[in-house]
């Protein structure tokens, strides 16, 4: 057997040397069809030792490696084939697709763009190029291409859906709604159009229509869990937690145990006054994400309703621990907002922001800033004196590290305002 294979290699080599390349390529193509990829690689390797600049052999070597699969080696040979014959659209397309699959969009885009410029109605080229544009949020680049194809075939659901989706992303809900509706009229079983129409109706406050469309999709494809997830989300947003729970239970039964679905089933049972049934789902959700304060809070609530105050306290304390850093950050954000409002002369707003910040952080310096606004900006001596007093009380109790000179200046201003108030 080995002798036969070696003899065949010699024959192939001879064929290449004598210029009868087409026979070799036909043979290699037959091996590819029969999925004998290793034999293709071995054969091409031997021939390329003699004819290393043959793009057709490099291309077939790439196909063989791709089917093993060894994607890196496949790309290496596709790249070599392309470099040897840049005018060949087949080599360009295969290399561009490899770049696309490897998410190397900067390399794939110019190749697909050049291919489409040479064959403006090749949908495969357009498909990949517009995908790159859409992923990058370049809807204005993708839309004219979709519209060009739609102009050639206005009843093509693929072209209708792609154009409609680009319009949706651009915020043209009216145009998108029209095209998705047209696509659905042509293909009643187009669940993709149904989903997008449901989103559009929900986004324009036609909630009942959105739910009805999703229900229609479920009759077409009862196994499509995305339809149930979308409807559950709409129910949950409208506070129909029991209806949402029923859909989430179906999704969980399908094998998708995402923490969000577990949590929302728990919330559904909780709202349905079934805390005992809620707890197992909430515990699973908490196990999946111990940083979710909402899950902890519902667990605290459900354990209390089940007559277990100790466990209730455990989960409420966890919720507090999770929220504490956010609460501190909220105080700082109020303070920064107050600074901006002060600079913009939005004095009443600045005072409120500082008060909100103080309620969270209890920093005495905030009281002084409020006093200064009443004093310097609003000439409101009554409130200025009030907040100066609070500042002194707080600094006295907390022994805050203010310099004596600074405190003395504030006291002098306070005393001056007190004298003015007695006049």
Legacy VTK file of the C-alpha trace (Angstrom):
# vtk DataFile Version 3.0
C-alpha trace
ASCII
DATASET POLYDATA
POINTS 423 float
0.000 0.000 0.000
2.783 2.419 0.935
4.490 1.757 -2.424
1.253 2.533 -4.239
0.850 5.833 -2.378
4.491 6.786 -3.040
4.053 5.963 -6.717
0.995 8.133 -6.841
2.911 11.055 -5.312
5.558 10.641 -7.994
2.912 10.647 -10.689
1.376 13.830 -9.230
4.757 15.490 -9.098
5.329 14.580 -12.692
1.952 15.992 -13.669
2.723 19.324 -11.969
6.099 19.526 -13.632
4.653 18.835 -17.063
1.989 21.476 -16.562
-1.024 19.152 -16.394
-2.195 20.823 -13.194
-5.926 20.450 -13.747
-5.761 16.663 -13.273
-4.072 17.113 -9.930
-6.591 19.674 -8.770
-9.488 17.459 -9.833
-8.003 14.611 -7.839
-7.508 16.799 -4.775
-11.092 18.031 -5.080
-12.313 14.428 -5.167
-10.344 13.718 -1.990
-11.950 16.747 -0.332
-15.406 15.529 -1.333
-14.584 12.102 0.174
-13.366 13.903 3.342
-9.865 12.452 3.037
-8.328 15.608 4.431
-5.083 14.125 5.724
-4.332 12.659 2.305
-4.962 16.088 0.749
-2.512 17.669 3.206
0.159 15.024 2.631
-0.249 15.258 -1.150
-0.158 19.053 -1.242
2.826 19.160 1.114
4.898 16.969 -1.209
3.928 18.883 -4.322
4.507 22.294 -2.712
8.102 21.286 -2.061
8.516 21.470 -5.830
5.891 24.106 -6.697
5.737 26.345 -3.622
4.082 29.262 -5.453
0.932 27.470 -6.553
-2.112 29.297 -5.088
-4.583 26.550 -6.071
-2.669 23.985 -4.012
-2.365 26.376 -1.067
-6.100 27.004 -1.188
-6.948 23.297 -1.105
-4.450 22.785 1.692
-6.338 25.489 3.605
-9.663 23.731 3.000
-8.252 20.459 4.310
-6.832 22.060 7.469
-10.116 23.872 8.035
-12.033 20.604 8.006
-9.738 18.743 10.429
-10.105 21.366 12.012
-6.906 23.378 12.433
-8.107 26.920 11.840
-4.748 28.635 12.319
-3.076 26.471 9.696
-6.085 26.895 7.409
-5.794 30.692 7.617
-2.063 30.452 6.958
-2.649 28.682 3.645
-5.665 30.808 2.668
-3.497 33.854 3.251
-0.714 32.361 1.116
-3.151 31.528 -1.706
-4.503 35.062 -1.602
-1.044 36.647 -1.600
-0.132 34.607 -4.679
-3.315 35.548 -6.544
-5.027 38.633 -5.090
-7.405 38.902 -8.048
-9.023 35.548 -7.305
-12.394 36.212 -5.647
-12.631 32.684 -4.225
-9.353 33.042 -2.329
-10.281 36.544 -1.146
-13.694 35.422 0.068
-12.371 32.396 1.940
-9.662 34.407 3.694
-12.098 37.219 4.545
-14.516 34.685 6.037
-11.723 33.232 8.152
-10.863 36.698 9.448
-14.554 37.284 10.182
-14.868 34.001 12.091
-11.793 34.957 14.112
-13.373 38.384 14.828
-10.574 40.190 13.007
-12.979 42.693 11.505
-10.340 45.261 10.596
-8.766 42.693 8.267
-12.042 41.258 6.979
-13.833 44.537 6.230
-11.626 45.905 3.409
-11.627 42.497 1.711
-15.409 42.182 1.770
-15.734 45.807 0.702
-13.492 45.191 -2.317
-15.323 41.978 -3.198
-18.703 43.713 -3.053
-17.467 46.605 -5.161
-16.517 44.065 -7.856
-19.833 42.180 -7.599
-22.406 44.583 -6.172
-25.273 42.063 -6.079
-23.451 39.175 -4.426
-25.481 38.637 -1.252
-22.782 36.582 0.499
-20.314 39.453 0.271
-22.989 41.921 1.393
-24.079 39.663 4.244
-20.657 39.626 5.887
-19.827 43.266 5.212
-23.132 44.537 6.626
-22.721 42.270 9.646
-19.433 44.016 10.357
-21.104 47.403 9.979
-24.044 46.461 12.209
-21.815 45.037 14.943
-19.876 48.302 14.965
-23.061 50.378 15.105
-22.440 51.790 11.620
-26.064 51.547 10.569
-25.768 54.311 7.991
-23.166 52.197 6.179
-25.207 48.983 6.283
-28.597 50.469 5.363
-27.838 51.550 1.751
-26.530 48.058 0.985
-29.682 46.418 2.350
-31.832 48.913 0.457
-29.978 48.167 -2.785
-30.783 44.464 -2.481
-34.366 45.184 -1.426
-34.823 47.315 -4.549
-33.974 44.266 -6.686
-36.456 42.008 -4.852
-39.032 43.778 -2.706
-40.653 40.487 -1.637
-37.493 38.888 -0.263
-38.057 38.403 3.476
-34.351 38.320 4.230
-33.840 41.709 2.601
-36.973 43.085 4.272
-35.895 41.872 7.722
-32.332 43.142 7.391
-33.448 46.570 6.196
-36.107 46.760 8.910
-33.602 45.850 11.609
-31.134 48.508 10.432
-33.949 51.078 10.539
-34.865 49.896 14.038
-31.285 50.402 15.186
-31.308 53.885 13.701
-34.462 54.677 15.672
-36.810 54.804 12.668
-39.587 52.760 14.293
-42.202 53.708 11.698
-40.136 52.479 8.735
-39.032 49.392 10.622
-42.599 48.522 11.649
-43.797 48.795 8.052
-41.101 46.499 6.647
-41.352 43.865 9.401
-45.148 43.822 8.916
-44.678 43.358 5.168
-42.244 40.511 5.784
-44.724 38.824 8.127
-47.524 39.202 5.563
-45.348 37.315 3.054
-44.212 34.644 5.522
-46.737 34.047 8.310
-44.262 31.790 10.133
-41.470 34.372 10.314
-40.843 34.320 14.075
-37.897 36.690 13.733
-40.216 39.360 12.316
-42.745 38.577 15.061
-40.138 39.149 17.775
-38.998 42.435 16.301
-42.570 43.628 15.780
-43.316 42.744 19.387
-40.344 44.841 20.506
-41.486 47.764 18.359
-45.046 47.636 19.688
-43.818 47.382 23.281
-41.483 50.335 22.706
-44.388 52.428 21.446
-46.652 51.547 24.411
-48.788 49.044 22.503
-48.122 46.411 25.110
-51.148 44.154 24.450
-50.262 43.856 20.762
-46.673 42.963 21.669
-47.849 40.148 23.958
-50.334 38.877 21.366
-47.620 38.663 18.702
-45.361 36.644 20.998
-48.235 34.269 21.728
-48.708 33.861 17.990
-45.037 32.975 17.668
-45.369 30.321 20.385
-48.053 28.561 18.333
-45.664 28.505 15.371
-42.662 27.291 17.385
-43.549 26.133 20.922
-39.914 25.149 21.549
-38.534 28.666 20.989
-37.743 29.732 24.552
-36.752 33.212 23.421
-40.437 33.922 22.783
-41.307 32.947 26.365
-38.415 35.017 27.721
-39.601 38.080 25.809
-43.178 37.683 26.991
-42.074 37.052 30.578
-40.011 40.243 30.439
-43.043 42.225 29.255
-45.233 40.734 31.989
-42.603 41.455 34.636
-42.206 45.069 33.501
-45.983 45.522 33.856
-45.798 43.966 37.352
-47.741 40.872 36.272
-45.352 38.734 38.266
-47.550 35.596 38.314
-47.880 35.532 34.508
-44.154 36.207 34.167
-43.419 33.405 36.634
-45.361 30.879 34.556
-43.260 31.689 31.486
-40.007 31.641 33.479
-40.932 28.205 34.888
-41.277 26.910 31.329
-37.846 28.293 30.477
-36.326 26.669 33.578
-37.972 23.366 32.639
-36.253 23.570 29.250
-32.877 23.438 31.036
-31.954 27.131 31.158
-31.299 27.855 34.844
-30.076 31.441 34.507
-29.994 33.362 37.794
-32.405 35.996 36.443
-35.069 33.381 35.712
-34.584 31.719 39.104
-34.890 35.067 40.869
-37.993 36.107 38.988
-39.724 32.803 39.653
-38.967 33.389 43.332
-40.351 36.925 43.103
-43.447 35.568 41.358
-44.147 33.095 44.160
-43.451 35.815 46.722
-46.009 38.155 45.162
-48.385 35.208 44.905
-48.168 34.834 48.706
-46.250 31.566 48.481
-42.982 32.398 50.291
-42.212 28.747 50.999
-42.167 27.982 47.272
-40.223 31.172 46.541
-37.304 30.428 48.881
-35.729 27.460 46.972
-35.613 29.470 43.731
-34.255 32.554 45.490
-31.576 30.463 47.202
-30.456 29.067 43.831
-30.371 32.601 42.417
-28.344 33.768 45.426
-25.905 30.878 44.983
-25.410 31.955 41.351
-24.837 35.598 42.350
-24.109 36.414 45.981
-23.785 40.146 45.170
-27.432 40.668 44.165
-29.019 42.684 46.988
-32.532 42.253 45.551
-32.372 38.459 45.896
-31.146 38.824 49.501
-33.938 41.271 50.252
-36.623 38.927 48.911
-35.116 36.043 50.867
-35.297 38.162 54.024
-38.924 38.955 53.279
-39.895 35.355 52.497
-38.165 33.864 55.543
-39.954 36.389 57.770
-43.312 35.432 56.253
-42.434 31.771 56.814
-41.879 32.441 60.504
-38.080 32.247 60.466
-36.893 35.685 61.648
-33.311 34.492 62.247
-32.781 33.511 58.619
-34.655 36.637 57.581
-32.167 38.774 59.497
-29.232 36.899 57.910
-30.318 37.823 54.387
-31.359 41.370 55.221
-27.887 41.907 56.723
-26.369 40.552 53.509
-28.477 43.002 51.515
-27.272 45.887 53.693
-23.648 44.803 53.264
-24.060 44.733 49.476
-25.767 48.127 49.375
-23.433 49.944 51.770
-20.682 50.805 49.224
-23.333 51.986 46.770
-24.928 54.078 49.489
-21.606 55.736 50.287
-21.042 56.379 46.577
-24.506 57.911 46.349
-23.575 60.371 49.071
-20.418 61.362 47.227
-22.371 61.746 43.980
-24.886 64.055 45.662
-21.947 66.107 46.962
-20.344 66.401 43.508
-23.701 67.340 42.042
-24.021 70.048 44.698
-20.631 71.480 43.716
-21.721 71.729 40.073
-25.053 73.308 40.998
-23.282 75.805 43.278
-20.960 76.847 40.425
-23.977 77.204 38.121
-25.815 79.377 40.683
-28.577 76.779 41.080
-28.550 77.550 44.785
-31.756 75.837 45.893
-30.769 72.676 43.990
-27.250 72.807 45.446
-28.630 73.045 48.984
-30.878 70.026 48.404
-27.988 67.976 46.952
-25.775 68.880 49.915
-28.569 67.907 52.324
-28.960 64.563 50.563
-25.211 64.026 50.773
-25.138 64.924 54.478
-28.005 62.540 55.255
-25.819 59.738 53.907
-22.297 60.725 54.953
-22.862 63.035 57.996
-19.741 64.995 57.043
-19.808 68.329 58.972
-18.073 70.211 56.165
-21.271 69.807 54.106
-23.201 71.740 56.766
-20.724 74.583 56.445
-21.178 74.623 52.650
-24.947 74.876 53.097
-24.459 77.698 55.603
-22.202 79.527 53.128
-24.833 79.349 50.380
-27.489 80.820 52.690
-24.979 83.418 53.877
-23.101 84.484 50.721
-25.530 83.652 47.924
-29.016 84.033 49.382
-28.486 86.485 52.270
-30.708 84.241 54.367
-29.233 84.862 57.819
-31.764 82.701 59.661
-30.857 79.540 57.775
-27.184 80.508 57.643
-27.094 80.707 61.477
-28.986 77.409 61.719
-26.393 75.526 59.651
-23.418 77.279 61.275
-24.767 76.077 64.661
-25.173 72.533 63.321
-21.625 72.681 62.008
-20.226 73.684 65.407
-22.255 71.023 67.195
-21.036 68.331 64.796
-17.382 69.343 64.881
-17.496 69.530 68.678
-18.942 66.033 69.034
-16.870 64.356 66.356
-13.677 66.308 66.992
-13.105 66.733 63.279
-9.593 67.820 62.234
-10.237 71.457 61.332
-7.454 73.930 62.060
-8.065 76.336 64.956
-7.544 79.338 62.653
-10.224 78.088 60.260
-12.706 77.419 63.076
-11.980 80.882 64.507
-12.834 82.566 61.194
-16.117 80.667 60.970
-16.950 81.629 64.587
-16.331 85.295 63.878
-18.718 85.167 60.921
-21.280 83.326 63.025
-21.003 85.855 65.858
-21.360 88.717 63.401
-24.584 87.244 61.988
-25.915 86.678 65.497
-25.384 90.355 66.342
-27.114 91.371 63.108
-30.055 89.155 63.964
-30.483 90.924 67.356
-30.545 94.390 65.867
LINES 1 424
423 0 1 2 3 4 5 6 7 8 9 10 11 12 13 14 15 16 17 18 19 20 21 22 23 24 25 26 27 28 29 30 31 32 33 34 35 36 37 38 39 40 41 42 43 44 45 46 47 48 49 50 51 52 53 54 55 56 57 58 59 60 61 62 63 64 65 66 67 68 69 70 71 72 73 74 75 76 77 78 79 80 81 82 83 84 85 86 87 88 89 90 91 92 93 94 95 96 97 98 99 100 101 102 103 104 105 106 107 108 109 110 111 112 113 114 115 116 117 118 119 120 121 122 123 124 125 126 127 128 129 130 131 132 133 134 135 136 137 138 139 140 141 142 143 144 145 146 147 148 149 150 151 152 153 154 155 156 157 158 159 160 161 162 163 164 165 166 167 168 169 170 171 172 173 174 175 176 177 178 179 180 181 182 183 184 185 186 187 188 189 190 191 192 193 194 195 196 197 198 199 200 201 202 203 204 205 206 207 208 209 210 211 212 213 214 215 216 217 218 219 220 221 222 223 224 225 226 227 228 229 230 231 232 233 234 235 236 237 238 239 240 241 242 243 244 245 246 247 248 249 250 251 252 253 254 255 256 257 258 259 260 261 262 263 264 265 266 267 268 269 270 271 272 273 274 275 276 277 278 279 280 281 282 283 284 285 286 287 288 289 290 291 292 293 294 295 296 297 298 299 300 301 302 303 304 305 306 307 308 309 310 311 312 313 314 315 316 317 318 319 320 321 322 323 324 325 326 327 328 329 330 331 332 333 334 335 336 337 338 339 340 341 342 343 344 345 346 347 348 349 350 351 352 353 354 355 356 357 358 359 360 361 362 363 364 365 366 367 368 369 370 371 372 373 374 375 376 377 378 379 380 381 382 383 384 385 386 387 388 389 390 391 392 393 394 395 396 397 398 399 400 401 402 403 404 405 406 407 408 409 410 411 412 413 414 415 416 417 418 419 420 421 422
